[in-house]
Amino acid sequence: MTADELKHTITQGLPCQHITLEGDGRHWYATIVSAEFEGCRLIKRHQKVYATLGEKIKTDEVHALSMKTFTPAEWAQQAEA
């Protein structure tokens, strides 16, 4: 799987204001900004992202996804820091 394919998969299931991906095709690191994360605890945010992967995570097409998740307001604070 390429970064573009993974990005497309995630953004099809989760509206993202920003997403960056780095990885080797199986192990990925993502930074994801979405308004869908408003009011969600960290585990719920990750569950929302994993839900977009569906069978890809179950069949090991995406072996590992490490992520940082932000709301748009949190992301704006990161930019100011």
HUSULCOR-V643632 format. One record per run of one state. SS is the DSSP state (h for helix, s for strand, l for the rest). FROM is the first residue (numbers start at 1). LEN is the number of residues. Records with the same first field share a line. If there is no record, write none. Layout:
SS: FROM-LEN  FROM-LEN
This chain:
l: 1-2  14-4  24-3  34-1  38-4  54-1  59-5  71-1  81-1
h: 3-11  35-3  42-12  55-4  72-9
s: 18-6  27-7  64-7
